[in-house]
C-alpha cells in the first residue's frame, strides 16, 4: 500500500539527509541530517570547528557534499550552485556579511532582487519594508556600504537577502564581531521576521541569542549532529555555559 503524497504545505522547506562533506583532504561533516519546516526558525549551535559553516556551504552549494541529499521544498538540489539555489528561494547571509563595499546601501539591497522579475513599484515597496525593519539604514540609503559600521553592514546583508523574497533565509553567524547593542537590534529584527512566518535557519555560537528567536536547535560537535533542544532547553543550556564561564 502506497503512502499518500504530502501536501505542499506539509513538505519541509529544507531537508538535509545524511550528508558528509570533505574540504581538501579532511572530512568535516559526518552523516548530518536535519529538517526545517515552513514558518520555523531553527538554529544550529556549536563551538568553533564544529562544522557549522561547512554545513551551510553544503546546503548552499559552496562546498558540495561527498554524499547525502539536500532538498528544498521536496526537490533534490544537492550540489546546486548558489545562483541556481537563489531561483529556488534560498537566500544566504554569509559569515562576515559579504556586502558589495563600493556600492551604495540602496544598490546593495537591489542586488538581492536580481533573480526576481518584479515591477519597479513592487521593488520600491520591498525596499521600504527593509528600511522599516532596519530604521538606521534610512539615512544611509545613498551612502557607500563599505563606509558603514559592522552592525550596519550586517543590516544591509540581511536586507539584501530579504529582497529576494526567500522561501528559506539562511544566516551564518550573524552576531559575529558585533557590539551587544547592535546584536540586540539585529536579533530583534530577526524575531520580527520570525513572527511574520519567514522560514529561518540560523547558525550561531551565541546560545542565548539563538534561544531568543528559534523554536528548536540542532547541536553540532566535530562535524556531527549530537542532539536537539527546544528554545527553552537551549536558554537553560546558555545559562549553564554562562555561569560555568563566570
PEVENTA-V825028 format. One record per pair of residues at least 12 apart in sequence whose C-alpha atoms are under 6 Angstrom apart, sorted by sequence separation. I is the first residue (numbers start at 1). J is the second residue. D is the distance in whole Angstrom. If there is no record, write none. Layout:
i,j,d
I,J,D
I,J,D
This chain:
i,j,d
19,31,5
217,229,5
18,31,4
19,32,5
216,229,6
18,32,5
216,230,4
18,33,5
64,79,5
215,230,6
216,231,5
17,33,5
215,231,5
16,33,5
214,231,6
16,34,5
61,79,5
61,80,5
15,35,5
61,81,5
211,231,5
14,35,5
61,82,6
14,36,5
60,82,6
191,213,5
13,36,6
211,234,6
12,36,6
13,37,5
211,235,5
12,37,4
13,38,6
151,178,6
208,235,6
130,159,6
170,200,6
173,203,5
208,238,5
151,182,6
168,199,5
169,200,5
170,201,5
171,202,5
172,203,5
173,204,5
207,238,5
168,200,6
106,141,5
105,141,5
104,142,5
104,143,5
104,144,4
105,145,5
103,144,5
104,145,5
102,144,6
21,65,4
101,145,5
20,65,6
21,66,5
101,146,4
20,66,6
20,67,5
19,67,5
112,160,5
19,68,4
112,161,6
18,68,5
113,163,5
17,68,6
109,160,4
112,163,5
113,164,5
17,69,5
112,164,5
16,70,5
15,70,6
15,71,5
14,71,6
97,154,6
14,72,5
13,72,5
13,73,5
97,157,6
12,73,6
93,157,6
93,158,6
91,161,5
91,166,6
90,166,6
89,166,5
95,172,5
89,167,5
90,168,5
91,169,5
92,170,5
93,171,5
94,172,5
95,173,6
92,171,6
39,197,4
41,199,6
43,201,6
39,198,5
40,199,5
41,200,5
42,201,5
43,202,5
44,203,5
45,204,5
46,205,6
39,199,4
41,201,6
43,203,6
45,205,6
38,199,6
50,220,6
50,221,5
42,214,5
50,222,5
51,223,5
41,214,5
44,217,6
46,219,6
50,223,5
41,215,6
42,216,5
43,217,4
44,218,5
45,219,5
46,220,5
42,217,6
32,224,6
30,223,6
29,223,4
30,224,6
28,223,5
